[in-house]
Amino acid sequence: MSSQDLHAEKLVRLVVKRLAEARIAQGMSKNRLAVLAGIDPKAVAFIEKGERSPTLHTLAKMARALDLSLGFMVTEAENDLGSR
C-alpha cells in the first residue's frame, strides 16, 4: 500500500470516528442517523466499526444529518494527521 493510500485510509477513519463521536454527543442512535441521512441502518454500523469504507457521498449525507460541515471535518482531520 502506498503512503498516499495509507494517508487516505487514516483520513477516512478519523472522519468516521468524529462523525460517530458527534452522533453520540447529540444523543442520536445509529438508526436515527441512518434515517436522517437516507442510508441503510446496517451501513452506519458497518462504517463506524470500520468494516465498510464509506463513499464521499455517504460521508456528506451523514455529516449533513448531524448538522456538521464535512469540509471542516476533513480539514481538521488533515491537520491532525499532519501533526502526527
mmCIF file of the N, C-alpha and C atoms, coordinates in Angstrom:
data_MODEL
# 
_entry.id   MODEL 
# 
loop_
_atom_site.group_PDB 
_atom_site.id 
_atom_site.type_symbol 
_atom_site.label_atom_id 
_atom_site.label_alt_id 
_atom_site.label_comp_id 
_atom_site.label_asym_id 
_atom_site.label_entity_id 
_atom_site.label_seq_id 
_atom_site.pdbx_PDB_ins_code 
_atom_site.Cartn_x 
_atom_site.Cartn_y 
_atom_site.Cartn_z 
_atom_site.occupancy 
_atom_site.B_iso_or_equiv 
_atom_site.pdbx_formal_charge 
_atom_site.auth_seq_id 
_atom_site.auth_comp_id 
_atom_site.auth_asym_id 
_atom_site.auth_atom_id 
_atom_site.pdbx_PDB_model_num 
ATOM 1   N N  . MET A 1 1  ? 0.857   -1.179 0.000  1.00 0.00 ? 1  MET A N  1 
ATOM 2   C CA . MET A 1 1  ? 0.000   0.000  0.000  1.00 0.00 ? 1  MET A CA 1 
ATOM 3   C C  . MET A 1 1  ? 0.899   1.237  0.000  1.00 0.00 ? 1  MET A C  1 
ATOM 4   N N  . SER A 1 2  ? 0.573   2.181  -0.848 1.00 0.00 ? 2  SER A N  1 
ATOM 5   C CA . SER A 1 2  ? 1.385   3.394  -0.932 1.00 0.00 ? 2  SER A CA 1 
ATOM 6   C C  . SER A 1 2  ? 1.123   4.296  0.269  1.00 0.00 ? 2  SER A C  1 
ATOM 7   N N  . SER A 1 3  ? 2.029   5.216  0.493  1.00 0.00 ? 3  SER A N  1 
ATOM 8   C CA . SER A 1 3  ? 1.848   6.144  1.613  1.00 0.00 ? 3  SER A CA 1 
ATOM 9   C C  . SER A 1 3  ? 0.627   7.036  1.396  1.00 0.00 ? 3  SER A C  1 
ATOM 10  N N  . GLN A 1 4  ? 0.316   7.343  0.132  1.00 0.00 ? 4  GLN A N  1 
ATOM 11  C CA . GLN A 1 4  ? -0.893  8.143  -0.152 1.00 0.00 ? 4  GLN A CA 1 
ATOM 12  C C  . GLN A 1 4  ? -2.153  7.357  0.193  1.00 0.00 ? 4  GLN A C  1 
ATOM 13  N N  . ASP A 1 5  ? -2.157  6.063  -0.140 1.00 0.00 ? 5  ASP A N  1 
ATOM 14  C CA . ASP A 1 5  ? -3.309  5.224  0.191  1.00 0.00 ? 5  ASP A CA 1 
ATOM 15  C C  . ASP A 1 5  ? -3.472  5.107  1.702  1.00 0.00 ? 5  ASP A C  1 
ATOM 16  N N  . LEU A 1 6  ? -2.360  4.925  2.401  1.00 0.00 ? 6  LEU A N  1 
ATOM 17  C CA . LEU A 1 6  ? -2.393  4.814  3.852  1.00 0.00 ? 6  LEU A CA 1 
ATOM 18  C C  . LEU A 1 6  ? -2.909  6.105  4.485  1.00 0.00 ? 6  LEU A C  1 
ATOM 19  N N  . HIS A 1 7  ? -2.445  7.235  3.969  1.00 0.00 ? 7  HIS A N  1 
ATOM 20  C CA . HIS A 1 7  ? -2.906  8.532  4.476  1.00 0.00 ? 7  HIS A CA 1 
ATOM 21  C C  . HIS A 1 7  ? -4.413  8.689  4.257  1.00 0.00 ? 7  HIS A C  1 
ATOM 22  N N  . ALA A 1 8  ? -4.876  8.318  3.067  1.00 0.00 ? 8  ALA A N  1 
ATOM 23  C CA . ALA A 1 8  ? -6.305  8.429  2.754  1.00 0.00 ? 8  ALA A CA 1 
ATOM 24  C C  . ALA A 1 8  ? -7.135  7.543  3.670  1.00 0.00 ? 8  ALA A C  1 
ATOM 25  N N  . GLU A 1 9  ? -6.661  6.334  3.942  1.00 0.00 ? 9  GLU A N  1 
ATOM 26  C CA . GLU A 1 9  ? -7.385  5.435  4.848  1.00 0.00 ? 9  GLU A CA 1 
ATOM 27  C C  . GLU A 1 9  ? -7.458  6.012  6.253  1.00 0.00 ? 9  GLU A C  1 
ATOM 28  N N  . LYS A 1 10 ? -6.345  6.537  6.732  1.00 0.00 ? 10 LYS A N  1 
ATOM 29  C CA . LYS A 1 10 ? -6.327  7.146  8.065  1.00 0.00 ? 10 LYS A CA 1 
ATOM 30  C C  . LYS A 1 10 ? -7.264  8.344  8.115  1.00 0.00 ? 10 LYS A C  1 
ATOM 31  N N  . LEU A 1 11 ? -7.290  9.125  7.058  1.00 0.00 ? 11 LEU A N  1 
ATOM 32  C CA . LEU A 1 11 ? -8.162  10.287 6.997  1.00 0.00 ? 11 LEU A CA 1 
ATOM 33  C C  . LEU A 1 11 ? -9.622  9.885  7.085  1.00 0.00 ? 11 LEU A C  1 
ATOM 34  N N  . VAL A 1 12 ? -10.012 8.899  6.316  1.00 0.00 ? 12 VAL A N  1 
ATOM 35  C CA . VAL A 1 12 ? -11.403 8.428  6.336  1.00 0.00 ? 12 VAL A CA 1 
ATOM 36  C C  . VAL A 1 12 ? -11.756 7.890  7.722  1.00 0.00 ? 12 VAL A C  1 
ATOM 37  N N  . ARG A 1 13 ? -10.863 7.077  8.307  1.00 0.00 ? 13 ARG A N  1 
ATOM 38  C CA . ARG A 1 13 ? -11.140 6.529  9.645  1.00 0.00 ? 13 ARG A CA 1 
ATOM 39  C C  . ARG A 1 13 ? -11.314 7.633  10.681 1.00 0.00 ? 13 ARG A C  1 
ATOM 40  N N  . LEU A 1 14 ? -10.495 8.681  10.573 1.00 0.00 ? 14 LEU A N  1 
ATOM 41  C CA . LEU A 1 14 ? -10.588 9.772  11.533 1.00 0.00 ? 14 LEU A CA 1 
ATOM 42  C C  . LEU A 1 14 ? -11.893 10.556 11.350 1.00 0.00 ? 14 LEU A C  1 
ATOM 43  N N  . VAL A 1 15 ? -12.290 10.790 10.122 1.00 0.00 ? 15 VAL A N  1 
ATOM 44  C CA . VAL A 1 15 ? -13.555 11.486 9.866  1.00 0.00 ? 15 VAL A CA 1 
ATOM 45  C C  . VAL A 1 15 ? -14.724 10.644 10.374 1.00 0.00 ? 15 VAL A C  1 
ATOM 46  N N  . VAL A 1 16 ? -14.702 9.352  10.116 1.00 0.00 ? 16 VAL A N  1 
ATOM 47  C CA . VAL A 1 16 ? -15.766 8.459  10.590 1.00 0.00 ? 16 VAL A CA 1 
ATOM 48  C C  . VAL A 1 16 ? -15.810 8.470  12.116 1.00 0.00 ? 16 VAL A C  1 
ATOM 49  N N  . LYS A 1 17 ? -14.643 8.424  12.742 1.00 0.00 ? 17 LYS A N  1 
ATOM 50  C CA . LYS A 1 17 ? -14.590 8.459  14.206 1.00 0.00 ? 17 LYS A CA 1 
ATOM 51  C C  . LYS A 1 17 ? -15.230 9.734  14.734 1.00 0.00 ? 17 LYS A C  1 
ATOM 52  N N  . ARG A 1 18 ? -14.937 10.844 14.105 1.00 0.00 ? 18 ARG A N  1 
ATOM 53  C CA . ARG A 1 18 ? -15.508 12.120 14.550 1.00 0.00 ? 18 ARG A CA 1 
ATOM 54  C C  . ARG A 1 18 ? -17.008 12.186 14.303 1.00 0.00 ? 18 ARG A C  1 
ATOM 55  N N  . LEU A 1 19 ? -17.457 11.615 13.210 1.00 0.00 ? 19 LEU A N  1 
ATOM 56  C CA . LEU A 1 19 ? -18.901 11.568 12.961 1.00 0.00 ? 19 LEU A CA 1 
ATOM 57  C C  . LEU A 1 19 ? -19.589 10.729 14.039 1.00 0.00 ? 19 LEU A C  1 
ATOM 58  N N  . ALA A 1 20 ? -18.991 9.602  14.389 1.00 0.00 ? 20 ALA A N  1 
ATOM 59  C CA . ALA A 1 20 ? -19.567 8.745  15.431 1.00 0.00 ? 20 ALA A CA 1 
ATOM 60  C C  . ALA A 1 20 ? -19.589 9.475  16.773 1.00 0.00 ? 20 ALA A C  1 
ATOM 61  N N  . GLU A 1 21 ? -18.513 10.176 17.090 1.00 0.00 ? 21 GLU A N  1 
ATOM 62  C CA . GLU A 1 21 ? -18.461 10.936 18.341 1.00 0.00 ? 21 GLU A CA 1 
ATOM 63  C C  . GLU A 1 21 ? -19.536 12.025 18.362 1.00 0.00 ? 21 GLU A C  1 
ATOM 64  N N  . ALA A 1 22 ? -19.731 12.683 17.236 1.00 0.00 ? 22 ALA A N  1 
ATOM 65  C CA . ALA A 1 22 ? -20.760 13.728 17.151 1.00 0.00 ? 22 ALA A CA 1 
ATOM 66  C C  . ALA A 1 22 ? -22.149 13.122 17.310 1.00 0.00 ? 22 ALA A C  1 
ATOM 67  N N  . ARG A 1 23 ? -22.358 11.969 16.686 1.00 0.00 ? 23 ARG A N  1 
ATOM 68  C CA . ARG A 1 23 ? -23.659 11.290 16.802 1.00 0.00 ? 23 ARG A CA 1 
ATOM 69  C C  . ARG A 1 23 ? -23.952 10.968 18.258 1.00 0.00 ? 23 ARG A C  1 
ATOM 70  N N  . ILE A 1 24 ? -22.965 10.417 18.945 1.00 0.00 ? 24 ILE A N  1 
ATOM 71  C CA . ILE A 1 24 ? -23.132 10.047 20.349 1.00 0.00 ? 24 ILE A CA 1 
ATOM 72  C C  . ILE A 1 24 ? -23.343 11.294 21.205 1.00 0.00 ? 24 ILE A C  1 
ATOM 73  N N  . ALA A 1 25 ? -22.567 12.345 20.957 1.00 0.00 ? 25 ALA A N  1 
ATOM 74  C CA . ALA A 1 25 ? -22.693 13.591 21.721 1.00 0.00 ? 25 ALA A CA 1 
ATOM 75  C C  . ALA A 1 25 ? -24.075 14.212 21.559 1.00 0.00 ? 25 ALA A C  1 
ATOM 76  N N  . GLN A 1 26 ? -24.672 14.011 20.388 1.00 0.00 ? 26 GLN A N  1 
ATOM 77  C CA . GLN A 1 26 ? -26.011 14.545 20.139 1.00 0.00 ? 26 GLN A CA 1 
ATOM 78  C C  . GLN A 1 26 ? -27.101 13.612 20.652 1.00 0.00 ? 26 GLN A C  1 
ATOM 79  N N  . GLY A 1 27 ? -26.704 12.475 21.212 1.00 0.00 ? 27 GLY A N  1 
ATOM 80  C CA . GLY A 1 27 ? -27.680 11.521 21.729 1.00 0.00 ? 27 GLY A CA 1 
ATOM 81  C C  . GLY A 1 27 ? -28.480 10.842 20.633 1.00 0.00 ? 27 GLY A C  1 
ATOM 82  N N  . MET A 1 28 ? -27.880 10.717 19.468 1.00 0.00 ? 28 MET A N  1 
ATOM 83  C CA . MET A 1 28 ? -28.575 10.159 18.317 1.00 0.00 ? 28 MET A CA 1 
ATOM 84  C C  . MET A 1 28 ? -28.199 8.686  18.134 1.00 0.00 ? 28 MET A C  1 
ATOM 85  N N  . SER A 1 29 ? -29.180 7.871  17.879 1.00 0.00 ? 29 SER A N  1 
ATOM 86  C CA . SER A 1 29 ? -28.915 6.459  17.616 1.00 0.00 ? 29 SER A CA 1 
ATOM 87  C C  . SER A 1 29 ? -28.398 6.283  16.188 1.00 0.00 ? 29 SER A C  1 
ATOM 88  N N  . LYS A 1 30 ? -27.805 5.135  15.948 1.00 0.00 ? 30 LYS A N  1 
ATOM 89  C CA . LYS A 1 30 ? -27.347 4.818  14.592 1.00 0.00 ? 30 LYS A CA 1 
ATOM 90  C C  . LYS A 1 30 ? -28.532 4.753  13.637 1.00 0.00 ? 30 LYS A C  1 
ATOM 91  N N  . ASN A 1 31 ? -29.634 4.200  14.128 1.00 0.00 ? 31 ASN A N  1 
ATOM 92  C CA . ASN A 1 31 ? -30.829 4.103  13.280 1.00 0.00 ? 31 ASN A CA 1 
ATOM 93  C C  . ASN A 1 31 ? -31.361 5.483  12.913 1.00 0.00 ? 31 ASN A C  1 
ATOM 94  N N  . ARG A 1 32 ? -31.375 6.392  13.870 1.00 0.00 ? 32 ARG A N  1 
ATOM 95  C CA . ARG A 1 32 ? -31.869 7.748  13.597 1.00 0.00 ? 32 ARG A CA 1 
ATOM 96  C C  . ARG A 1 32 ? -30.962 8.443  12.592 1.00 0.00 ? 32 ARG A C  1 
ATOM 97  N N  . LEU A 1 33 ? -29.662 8.293  12.760 1.00 0.00 ? 33 LEU A N  1 
ATOM 98  C CA . LEU A 1 33 ? -28.722 8.884  11.794 1.00 0.00 ? 33 LEU A CA 1 
ATOM 99  C C  . LEU A 1 33 ? -28.976 8.323  10.404 1.00 0.00 ? 33 LEU A C  1 
ATOM 100 N N  . ALA A 1 34 ? -29.184 7.019  10.322 1.00 0.00 ? 34 ALA A N  1 
ATOM 101 C CA . ALA A 1 34 ? -29.445 6.387  9.029  1.00 0.00 ? 34 ALA A CA 1 
ATOM 102 C C  . ALA A 1 34 ? -30.692 6.960  8.375  1.00 0.00 ? 34 ALA A C  1 
ATOM 103 N N  . VAL A 1 35 ? -31.739 7.122  9.164  1.00 0.00 ? 35 VAL A N  1 
ATOM 104 C CA . VAL A 1 35 ? -32.995 7.675  8.621  1.00 0.00 ? 35 VAL A CA 1 
ATOM 105 C C  . VAL A 1 35 ? -32.762 9.099  8.122  1.00 0.00 ? 35 VAL A C  1 
ATOM 106 N N  . LEU A 1 36 ? -32.125 9.923  8.941  1.00 0.00 ? 36 LEU A N  1 
ATOM 107 C CA . LEU A 1 36 ? -31.897 11.319 8.557  1.00 0.00 ? 36 LEU A CA 1 
ATOM 108 C C  . LEU A 1 36 ? -30.965 11.444 7.354  1.00 0.00 ? 36 LEU A C  1 
ATOM 109 N N  . ALA A 1 37 ? -30.005 10.521 7.251  1.00 0.00 ? 37 ALA A N  1 
ATOM 110 C CA . ALA A 1 37 ? -29.042 10.565 6.150  1.00 0.00 ? 37 ALA A CA 1 
ATOM 111 C C  . ALA A 1 37 ? -29.551 9.847  4.898  1.00 0.00 ? 37 ALA A C  1 
ATOM 112 N N  . GLY A 1 38 ? -30.613 9.077  5.062  1.00 0.00 ? 38 GLY A N  1 
ATOM 113 C CA . GLY A 1 38 ? -31.156 8.343  3.919  1.00 0.00 ? 38 GLY A CA 1 
ATOM 114 C C  . GLY A 1 38 ? -30.273 7.181  3.495  1.00 0.00 ? 38 GLY A C  1 
ATOM 115 N N  . ILE A 1 39 ? -29.680 6.517  4.487  1.00 0.00 ? 39 ILE A N  1 
ATOM 116 C CA . ILE A 1 39 ? -28.845 5.358  4.189  1.00 0.00 ? 39 ILE A CA 1 
ATOM 117 C C  . ILE A 1 39 ? -29.313 4.172  5.025  1.00 0.00 ? 39 ILE A C  1 
ATOM 118 N N  . ASP A 1 40 ? -28.848 2.997  4.660  1.00 0.00 ? 40 ASP A N  1 
ATOM 119 C CA . ASP A 1 40 ? -29.234 1.770  5.358  1.00 0.00 ? 40 ASP A CA 1 
ATOM 120 C C  . ASP A 1 40 ? -28.689 1.799  6.785  1.00 0.00 ? 40 ASP A C  1 
ATOM 121 N N  . PRO A 1 41 ? -29.523 1.484  7.774  1.00 0.00 ? 41 PRO A N  1 
ATOM 122 C CA . PRO A 1 41 ? -29.055 1.459  9.161  1.00 0.00 ? 41 PRO A CA 1 
ATOM 123 C C  . PRO A 1 41 ? -27.859 0.533  9.386  1.00 0.00 ? 41 PRO A C  1 
ATOM 124 N N  . LYS A 1 42 ? -27.825 -0.594 8.682  1.00 0.00 ? 42 LYS A N  1 
ATOM 125 C CA . LYS A 1 42 ? -26.691 -1.506 8.820  1.00 0.00 ? 42 LYS A CA 1 
ATOM 126 C C  . LYS A 1 42 ? -25.408 -0.851 8.309  1.00 0.00 ? 42 LYS A C  1 
ATOM 127 N N  . ALA A 1 43 ? -25.536 0.011  7.316  1.00 0.00 ? 43 ALA A N  1 
ATOM 128 C CA . ALA A 1 43 ? -24.354 0.687  6.761  1.00 0.00 ? 43 ALA A CA 1 
ATOM 129 C C  . ALA A 1 43 ? -23.690 1.558  7.818  1.00 0.00 ? 43 ALA A C  1 
ATOM 130 N N  . VAL A 1 44 ? -24.485 2.262  8.612  1.00 0.00 ? 44 VAL A N  1 
ATOM 131 C CA . VAL A 1 44 ? -23.919 3.113  9.664  1.00 0.00 ? 44 VAL A CA 1 
ATOM 132 C C  . VAL A 1 44 ? -23.099 2.269  10.628 1.00 0.00 ? 44 VAL A C  1 
ATOM 133 N N  . ALA A 1 45 ? -23.639 1.147  11.045 1.00 0.00 ? 45 ALA A N  1 
ATOM 134 C CA . ALA A 1 45 ? -22.919 0.270  11.973 1.00 0.00 ? 45 ALA A CA 1 
ATOM 135 C C  . ALA A 1 45 ? -21.636 -0.256 11.344 1.00 0.00 ? 45 ALA A C  1 
ATOM 136 N N  . PHE A 1 46 ? -21.702 -0.706 10.110 1.00 0.00 ? 46 PHE A N  1 
ATOM 137 C CA . PHE A 1 46 ? -20.512 -1.220 9.435  1.00 0.00 ? 46 PHE A CA 1 
ATOM 138 C C  . PHE A 1 46 ? -19.449 -0.136 9.260  1.00 0.00 ? 46 PHE A C  1 
ATOM 139 N N  . ILE A 1 47 ? -19.891 1.058  8.903  1.00 0.00 ? 47 ILE A N  1 
ATOM 140 C CA . ILE A 1 47 ? -18.960 2.173  8.709  1.00 0.00 ? 47 ILE A CA 1 
ATOM 141 C C  . ILE A 1 47 ? -18.284 2.533  10.027 1.00 0.00 ? 47 ILE A C  1 
ATOM 142 N N  . GLU A 1 48 ? -19.066 2.664  11.082 1.00 0.00 ? 48 GLU A N  1 
ATOM 143 C CA . GLU A 1 48 ? -18.496 3.043  12.375 1.00 0.00 ? 48 GLU A CA 1 
ATOM 144 C C  . GLU A 1 48 ? -17.556 1.967  12.928 1.00 0.00 ? 48 GLU A C  1 
ATOM 145 N N  . LYS A 1 49 ? -17.802 0.710  12.612 1.00 0.00 ? 49 LYS A N  1 
ATOM 146 C CA . LYS A 1 49 ? -16.926 -0.374 13.061 1.00 0.00 ? 49 LYS A CA 1 
ATOM 147 C C  . LYS A 1 49 ? -15.675 -0.505 12.188 1.00 0.00 ? 49 LYS A C  1 
ATOM 148 N N  . GLY A 1 50 ? -15.647 0.210  11.075 1.00 0.00 ? 50 GLY A N  1 
ATOM 149 C CA . GLY A 1 50 ? -14.523 0.111  10.153 1.00 0.00 ? 50 GLY A CA 1 
ATOM 150 C C  . GLY A 1 50 ? -14.607 -1.096 9.241  1.00 0.00 ? 50 GLY A C  1 
ATOM 151 N N  . GLU A 1 51 ? -15.783 -1.700 9.161  1.00 0.00 ? 51 GLU A N  1 
ATOM 152 C CA . GLU A 1 51 ? -15.972 -2.886 8.328  1.00 0.00 ? 51 GLU A CA 1 
ATOM 153 C C  . GLU A 1 51 ? -16.362 -2.534 6.898  1.00 0.00 ? 51 GLU A C  1 
ATOM 154 N N  . ARG A 1 52 ? -16.682 -1.281 6.680  1.00 0.00 ? 52 ARG A N  1 
ATOM 155 C CA . ARG A 1 52 ? -17.049 -0.815 5.341  1.00 0.00 ? 52 ARG A CA 1 
ATOM 156 C C  . ARG A 1 52 ? -16.461 0.572  5.159  1.00 0.00 ? 52 ARG A C  1 
ATOM 157 N N  . SER A 1 53 ? -15.886 0.802  3.998  1.00 0.00 ? 53 SER A N  1 
ATOM 158 C CA . SER A 1 53 ? -15.328 2.110  3.692  1.00 0.00 ? 53 SER A CA 1 
ATOM 159 C C  . SER A 1 53 ? -16.405 2.957  3.009  1.00 0.00 ? 53 SER A C  1 
ATOM 160 N N  . PRO A 1 54 ? -16.771 4.087  3.613  1.00 0.00 ? 54 PRO A N  1 
ATOM 161 C CA . PRO A 1 54 ? -17.847 4.900  3.047  1.00 0.00 ? 54 PRO A CA 1 
ATOM 162 C C  . PRO A 1 54 ? -17.384 5.714  1.836  1.00 0.00 ? 54 PRO A C  1 
ATOM 163 N N  . THR A 1 55 ? -18.320 5.983  0.964  1.00 0.00 ? 55 THR A N  1 
ATOM 164 C CA . THR A 1 55 ? -18.032 6.889  -0.147 1.00 0.00 ? 55 THR A CA 1 
ATOM 165 C C  . THR A 1 55 ? -18.089 8.323  0.369  1.00 0.00 ? 55 THR A C  1 
ATOM 166 N N  . LEU A 1 56 ? -17.567 9.235  -0.399 1.00 0.00 ? 56 LEU A N  1 
ATOM 167 C CA . LEU A 1 56 ? -17.648 10.653 -0.054 1.00 0.00 ? 56 LEU A CA 1 
ATOM 168 C C  . LEU A 1 56 ? -19.112 11.074 0.042  1.00 0.00 ? 56 LEU A C  1 
ATOM 169 N N  . HIS A 1 57 ? -19.932 10.553 -0.840 1.00 0.00 ? 57 HIS A N  1 
ATOM 170 C CA . HIS A 1 57 ? -21.363 10.861 -0.844 1.00 0.00 ? 57 HIS A CA 1 
ATOM 171 C C  . HIS A 1 57 ? -22.008 10.452 0.480  1.00 0.00 ? 57 HIS A C  1 
ATOM 172 N N  . THR A 1 58 ? -21.677 9.267  0.955  1.00 0.00 ? 58 THR A N  1 
ATOM 173 C CA . THR A 1 58 ? -22.242 8.781  2.219  1.00 0.00 ? 58 THR A CA 1 
ATOM 174 C C  . THR A 1 58 ? -21.748 9.621  3.392  1.00 0.00 ? 58 THR A C  1 
ATOM 175 N N  . LEU A 1 59 ? -20.460 9.942  3.408  1.00 0.00 ? 59 LEU A N  1 
ATOM 176 C CA . LEU A 1 59 ? -19.930 10.802 4.481  1.00 0.00 ? 59 LEU A CA 1 
ATOM 177 C C  . LEU A 1 59 ? -20.628 12.158 4.489  1.00 0.00 ? 59 LEU A C  1 
ATOM 178 N N  . ALA A 1 60 ? -20.856 12.703 3.311  1.00 0.00 ? 60 ALA A N  1 
ATOM 179 C CA . ALA A 1 60 ? -21.532 14.000 3.217  1.00 0.00 ? 60 ALA A CA 1 
ATOM 180 C C  . ALA A 1 60 ? -22.955 13.914 3.754  1.00 0.00 ? 60 ALA A C  1 
ATOM 181 N N  . LYS A 1 61 ? -23.656 12.837 3.444  1.00 0.00 ? 61 LYS A N  1 
ATOM 182 C CA . LYS A 1 61 ? -25.022 12.661 3.936  1.00 0.00 ? 61 LYS A CA 1 
ATOM 183 C C  . LYS A 1 61 ? -25.047 12.499 5.447  1.00 0.00 ? 61 LYS A C  1 
ATOM 184 N N  . MET A 1 62 ? -24.075 11.763 5.974  1.00 0.00 ? 62 MET A N  1 
ATOM 185 C CA . MET A 1 62 ? -24.005 11.576 7.420  1.00 0.00 ? 62 MET A CA 1 
ATOM 186 C C  . MET A 1 62 ? -23.694 12.901 8.118  1.00 0.00 ? 62 MET A C  1 
ATOM 187 N N  . ALA A 1 63 ? -22.746 13.639 7.597  1.00 0.00 ? 63 ALA A N  1 
ATOM 188 C CA . ALA A 1 63 ? -22.384 14.936 8.191  1.00 0.00 ? 63 ALA A CA 1 
ATOM 189 C C  . ALA A 1 63 ? -23.573 15.894 8.148  1.00 0.00 ? 63 ALA A C  1 
ATOM 190 N N  . ARG A 1 64 ? -24.252 15.937 7.026  1.00 0.00 ? 64 ARG A N  1 
ATOM 191 C CA . ARG A 1 64 ? -25.410 16.824 6.892  1.00 0.00 ? 64 ARG A CA 1 
ATOM 192 C C  . ARG A 1 64 ? -26.494 16.447 7.898  1.00 0.00 ? 64 ARG A C  1 
ATOM 193 N N  . ALA A 1 65 ? -26.707 15.156 8.099  1.00 0.00 ? 65 ALA A N  1 
ATOM 194 C CA . ALA A 1 65 ? -27.717 14.693 9.053  1.00 0.00 ? 65 ALA A CA 1 
ATOM 195 C C  . ALA A 1 65 ? -27.356 15.090 10.482 1.00 0.00 ? 65 ALA A C  1 
ATOM 196 N N  . LEU A 1 66 ? -26.063 15.244 10.740 1.00 0.00 ? 66 LEU A N  1 
ATOM 197 C CA . LEU A 1 66 ? -25.594 15.659 12.059 1.00 0.00 ? 66 LEU A CA 1 
ATOM 198 C C  . LEU A 1 66 ? -25.409 17.172 12.151 1.00 0.00 ? 66 LEU A C  1 
ATOM 199 N N  . ASP A 1 67 ? -25.773 17.872 11.086 1.00 0.00 ? 67 ASP A N  1 
ATOM 200 C CA . ASP A 1 67 ? -25.644 19.334 11.011 1.00 0.00 ? 67 ASP A CA 1 
ATOM 201 C C  . ASP A 1 67 ? -24.181 19.764 11.173 1.00 0.00 ? 67 ASP A C  1 
ATOM 202 N N  . LEU A 1 68 ? -23.300 19.023 10.493 1.00 0.00 ? 68 LEU A N  1 
ATOM 203 C CA . LEU A 1 68 ? -21.874 19.315 10.526 1.00 0.00 ? 68 LEU A CA 1 
ATOM 204 C C  . LEU A 1 68 ? -21.364 19.590 9.121  1.00 0.00 ? 68 LEU A C  1 
ATOM 205 N N  . SER A 1 69 ? -20.248 20.280 9.043  1.00 0.00 ? 69 SER A N  1 
ATOM 206 C CA . SER A 1 69 ? -19.596 20.535 7.768  1.00 0.00 ? 69 SER A CA 1 
ATOM 207 C C  . SER A 1 69 ? -18.567 19.444 7.510  1.00 0.00 ? 69 SER A C  1 
ATOM 208 N N  . LEU A 1 70 ? -18.780 18.653 6.472  1.00 0.00 ? 70 LEU A N  1 
ATOM 209 C CA . LEU A 1 70 ? -17.824 17.612 6.139  1.00 0.00 ? 70 LEU A CA 1 
ATOM 210 C C  . LEU A 1 70 ? -16.489 18.232 5.755  1.00 0.00 ? 70 LEU A C  1 
ATOM 211 N N  . GLY A 1 71 ? -16.524 19.342 5.043  1.00 0.00 ? 71 GLY A N  1 
ATOM 212 C CA . GLY A 1 71 ? -15.288 20.015 4.653  1.00 0.00 ? 71 GLY A CA 1 
ATOM 213 C C  . GLY A 1 71 ? -14.457 20.406 5.858  1.00 0.00 ? 71 GLY A C  1 
ATOM 214 N N  . PHE A 1 72 ? -15.103 20.951 6.861  1.00 0.00 ? 72 PHE A N  1 
ATOM 215 C CA . PHE A 1 72 ? -14.397 21.339 8.085  1.00 0.00 ? 72 PHE A CA 1 
ATOM 216 C C  . PHE A 1 72 ? -13.814 20.105 8.767  1.00 0.00 ? 72 PHE A C  1 
ATOM 217 N N  . MET A 1 73 ? -14.596 19.034 8.815  1.00 0.00 ? 73 MET A N  1 
ATOM 218 C CA . MET A 1 73 ? -14.130 17.809 9.474  1.00 0.00 ? 73 MET A CA 1 
ATOM 219 C C  . MET A 1 73 ? -12.920 17.220 8.760  1.00 0.00 ? 73 MET A C  1 
ATOM 220 N N  . VAL A 1 74 ? -12.933 17.248 7.445  1.00 0.00 ? 74 VAL A N  1 
ATOM 221 C CA . VAL A 1 74 ? -11.805 16.727 6.670  1.00 0.00 ? 74 VAL A CA 1 
ATOM 222 C C  . VAL A 1 74 ? -10.574 17.603 6.895  1.00 0.00 ? 74 VAL A C  1 
ATOM 223 N N  . THR A 1 75 ? -10.767 18.914 6.894  1.00 0.00 ? 75 THR A N  1 
ATOM 224 C CA . THR A 1 75 ? -9.649  19.832 7.135  1.00 0.00 ? 75 THR A CA 1 
ATOM 225 C C  . THR A 1 75 ? -9.037  19.597 8.510  1.00 0.00 ? 75 THR A C  1 
ATOM 226 N N  . GLU A 1 76 ? -9.882  19.460 9.512  1.00 0.00 ? 76 GLU A N  1 
ATOM 227 C CA . GLU A 1 76 ? -9.386  19.210 10.868 1.00 0.00 ? 76 GLU A CA 1 
ATOM 228 C C  . GLU A 1 76 ? -8.664  17.862 10.958 1.00 0.00 ? 76 GLU A C  1 
ATOM 229 N N  . ALA A 1 77 ? -9.203  16.851 10.291 1.00 0.00 ? 77 ALA A N  1 
ATOM 230 C CA . ALA A 1 77 ? -8.564  15.545 10.284 1.00 0.00 ? 77 ALA A CA 1 
ATOM 231 C C  . ALA A 1 77 ? -7.208  15.618 9.573  1.00 0.00 ? 77 ALA A C  1 
ATOM 232 N N  . GLU A 1 78 ? -7.154  16.346 8.481  1.00 0.00 ? 78 GLU A N  1 
ATOM 233 C CA . GLU A 1 78 ? -5.880  16.536 7.760  1.00 0.00 ? 78 GLU A CA 1 
ATOM 234 C C  . GLU A 1 78 ? -4.860  17.213 8.679  1.00 0.00 ? 78 GLU A C  1 
ATOM 235 N N  . ASN A 1 79 ? -5.308  18.228 9.399  1.00 0.00 ? 79 ASN A N  1 
ATOM 236 C CA . ASN A 1 79 ? -4.404  18.929 10.324 1.00 0.00 ? 79 ASN A CA 1 
ATOM 237 C C  . ASN A 1 79 ? -3.896  17.980 11.400 1.00 0.00 ? 79 ASN A C  1 
ATOM 238 N N  . ASP A 1 80 ? -4.783  17.155 11.931 1.00 0.00 ? 80 ASP A N  1 
ATOM 239 C CA . ASP A 1 80 ? -4.383  16.198 12.973 1.00 0.00 ? 80 ASP A CA 1 
ATOM 240 C C  . ASP A 1 80 ? -3.389  15.178 12.424 1.00 0.00 ? 80 ASP A C  1 
ATOM 241 N N  . LEU A 1 81 ? -3.629  14.688 11.230 1.00 0.00 ? 81 LEU A N  1 
ATOM 242 C CA . LEU A 1 81 ? -2.726  13.704 10.630 1.00 0.00 ? 81 LEU A CA 1 
ATOM 243 C C  . LEU A 1 81 ? -1.381  14.325 10.310 1.00 0.00 ? 81 LEU A C  1 
ATOM 244 N N  . GLY A 1 82 ? -1.385  15.595 9.951  1.00 0.00 ? 82 GLY A N  1 
ATOM 245 C CA . GLY A 1 82 ? -0.142  16.271 9.619  1.00 0.00 ? 82 GLY A CA 1 
ATOM 246 C C  . GLY A 1 82 ? 0.734   16.501 10.826 1.00 0.00 ? 82 GLY A C  1 
ATOM 247 N N  . SER A 1 83 ? 0.101   16.563 12.002 1.00 0.00 ? 83 SER A N  1 
ATOM 248 C CA . SER A 1 83 ? 0.852   16.845 13.223 1.00 0.00 ? 83 SER A CA 1 
ATOM 249 C C  . SER A 1 83 ? 1.327   15.572 13.915 1.00 0.00 ? 83 SER A C  1 
ATOM 250 N N  . ARG A 1 84 ? 1.005   14.422 13.347 1.00 0.00 ? 84 ARG A N  1 
ATOM 251 C CA . ARG A 1 84 ? 1.408   13.145 13.970 1.00 0.00 ? 84 ARG A CA 1 
ATOM 252 C C  . ARG A 1 84 ? 2.764   12.707 13.486 1.00 0.00 ? 84 ARG A C  1 
# 
